[in-house]
Amino acid sequence: MMLVDRALAERERDGRPIRVGMIGAGFMGRGVARQIIQYTPGMVLAAVSNRTLSGAERAYREAGVDKVSIADSVAGVVKAVSAGQPVITDDPLAVCAAENIDVICDVTGAVEFGAMISLAAFEAGKHVVTMNAELDGTVGPLLAHRARSAGLIFSGVDGDQPGVEINLHRFVSGIGLTPLVMGNIKGLQDRFRTPTTQASFAAKWGQDPHMVTSFADGTKVSFEQAIVANAVGMTVARRGMTGSDHRGHVDELTGAYDVDRLIELGGVVDYVVGAQPGPGVFCLATIEDPTQKHYLNLYKLGEGPLYSFYTPYHLCHFEVPTSLARAVDFNDAVIAAAGPPRVEVVATAKADLDSGTVIDALGGYHTYGEAESASATTTERLLPMGVAEGCTLVRPVSKDATLTYDDVRIPEGRLIDKLRAEQAAVFG
């Protein structure tokens, strides 16, 4: 951040702002728009694409921009951006292809659609900074690989919990400790929440009921921790992670894990429910050096062998401009898969499901996601949560059963399935 603020100040002074093309203008997208427009000198929200033009216009209007152009082609987007006129469109590919857009910000949360716009951005030579954890947790390793091969960045964001965890991991590793647990702090966990049970909460905060349900039923945290695992080479201690109910401080978790087991596994991702300081993240790390242990004890981190580090908040859209600048000015991904998938998110039945059921969207009524090792996912032919939507059950599935590819018929012609096959081929 200390480098980013100076780089953005220099851009503002020189009149050469980073030009952002944002795809998606929902609750979070409107927050990103406000943050860029109102609070980020050296950066402009050049274009917004949304399914409805009214939604894109709303993102600008609520951030204080009343006059926008409307474009229906690449040329229209390019012309408006060249003129310094904010532009909206319902064609995301036009934003991706416009040569005077510097970086694409995906704020959609849609797997198939997110895959399409990421590939289009790469094709146009653009970095992609994504808030689409569902996409990242499904084909993030392949997209990161494709981006690196093209000299581009595919990255998550600072403000979401995975990005906060990776920033913490980089700090802890940088001072010489070995992270063994990367953890996420949740306030609620109930696998059987639905859009019906979460409707009033969603309405209160102006959010989508399906998205809110994915937070409550464990799907979102599973995707988040899969992304972290894939970035740093960790795994899970068991399917679904440990997920302890812990009402104390995260510092107390230093005694909750078997250090030898953690080392044997190469570190694990996990989450706790109800811990303080919520809703932050934590890292439990170790070090062998007895002199450094003495210093850590002096500095009130205890005697080890595990030491607790944490960040007590995650600020979502507030930090997205920093992530965009890291990609454009420093070629630095906040968080991206480092190689093959280590952890996947698999679909588990939220209720008894009959043959013929067409599985609904993430955060819906049919499934919740659980984090599982990639090796087990492959060996057992488990159905990834990111491909489950739209699949048709070919036999009944019991509540809490993990779905497999043998349980479903997959729709034909989907991009996400092609990318999954490519990912498997690339990483063997």
Buried (B, 14 or more C-beta within 10 A) or exposed (E): EEEBBEBBEEBBEEEEBBBBBBBBBBBBBBBBBBBBBEEBEBBBBBBBBBBEBEBBBBBBBBBEBEEBBEBEBBEBBBBBBEEEBBBBBBBBBBBBBBEBBBBBBBBBBBBBBBBBBBBBBBEBEBBBBBBBBBBBBBBBBBBBBBBBEBEBBBBBBBBBBBBBBBBBBEBBBEEEBEBBBBBBBBEEBBBEBBBEBBEEBBEEEEBBBBBBBBBBBBBBBBBBBBBBBBBBEBBBBBBBBBBBEBEEEBBEBBEBBEBEEBEEBEBBBBBBBBBBBBEBBBBBBBBEEEEBBEEBEEEEBBEBBBBBBBBBBBEBBBBBBBBBBBBBBEEBBBBBBBEBBBBBBBBBBBBEBEEEBEBBBBBBBBBBBBBBBBBBBEEBEBBBBBBBBBBBBEEBBEEBBBBBBEBBEBBEEBBBBEBBEBBBEBBE
